[in-house]
Amino acid sequence: FGPNCEVVIHDLSAQNAEHPIVYIVNGHVTGRKVGDGASYVVVEQLTTNDPAPRDHLAYLTRTPDGKILKSSTVYIRNSKGKVSAILAINYDISKLLMVESAVHDLISTGEPQQDKVRAIRFLNQNGAFLVTKSGDKIAKYFGISKYTLYSYIDTKQQEGK
């Protein structure tokens, strides 16, 4: 999928527990490299040792430097059915979200956005975005992109500083 798509393989064997990344392409997307430590999903699997974890497909995450990623995590099992590795795909959709927002602005009829902004800020202040995938559902409900949703939140946070 090009240079904005990172593909990572995490080896969950005991000898790689602290440095599970054994293969990575386009590590610049998240800033990781072979031999780096575990991501949240890997740590979760190592600590819970869930025998039947469910793959996570098409979820959104944000990198520390602000990139928005569409990610998928697939658990790879050995011949005994035990999770032995994790395949992660992280696609940087930040630029696509900006294009989506620009197109939305271009075709918008100019309806008032004030109520949406206030409602989203209220939800943010009351912890609604701490729930997994809530941002997706909230953006869909209000008919806005994830980029626009984050911009409403970021604008309020910048005003508070």
Secondary structure as UniProt FT lines:
FT   TURN            3..4
FT   STRAND          5..11
FT   HELIX           14..16
FT   STRAND          21..25
FT   HELIX           27..29
FT   TURN            30..31
FT   TURN            34..35
FT   HELIX           40..48
FT   STRAND          56..62
FT   TURN            64..65
FT   STRAND          68..77
FT   TURN            79..80
FT   STRAND          83..92
FT   HELIX           94..107
FT   HELIX           114..125
FT   TURN            126..127
FT   HELIX           128..130
FT   TURN            132..133
FT   HELIX           134..142
FT   HELIX           146..160
//
